[in-house]
């Protein structure tokens, strides 16, 4: 490698051993970062399972269950809290009426935009 500065030149050499050391350090750093990310994902999955299990226990005690329902217009899911004994919907998150209204507004906006073209 040659470095030139104001008419002077300096010859420098970088040994392959030094380059290998730098490359190995970078690879090691990348591997460590990957391991940390994988470990964090594993921990978060374990915590999520614990939370879901505890919620299920609470719902069983209160004779309630969660039901995921697909909204055809929005192509998204919403949650219903259902009484297990009577199959009555106790609560919807978000409310189906709200989702229906949102879907209708999207259709109207689509019609307005299409008509102006």
RACORJO-V927833 format. One record per backbone hydrogen bond with DSSP energy under -0.5 kcal/mol. NH is the residue of the N-H (numbers start at 0). CO is the residue of the C=O. Records with the same first field share a line. If there is no record, write none. Layout:
NH = CO, CO
This chain:
2 = 9
4 = 7
7 = 4
9 = 2
11 = 0, 9
14 = 12
18 = 14
19 = 15
20 = 16
21 = 17
22 = 18
23 = 19
24 = 20
25 = 21
26 = 22
27 = 23
28 = 24
29 = 25
30 = 26
31 = 27
32 = 28
33 = 29
34 = 30
35 = 31
36 = 32
37 = 33
38 = 34
39 = 35
40 = 36
41 = 37
42 = 38
43 = 39
44 = 40
45 = 41
46 = 42
47 = 43
48 = 44
49 = 45
50 = 46
51 = 47
52 = 48
53 = 49
54 = 50
55 = 51
56 = 52
57 = 53
58 = 54
59 = 55
60 = 56
61 = 57
62 = 59
63 = 58
64 = 81
66 = 79
68 = 66, 77
70 = 75
71 = 69
74 = 70
75 = 70
77 = 68
78 = 92
79 = 66
80 = 90
81 = 64, 79
82 = 87
83 = 62, 81
84 = 62
86 = 82
89 = 80, 87
90 = 80
92 = 78
98 = 94
99 = 95
100 = 96
101 = 97
102 = 98
103 = 99
104 = 100
105 = 101
106 = 102
107 = 103
108 = 104
109 = 105
110 = 106
111 = 107
112 = 108
113 = 109
114 = 110
115 = 111
116 = 112, 113
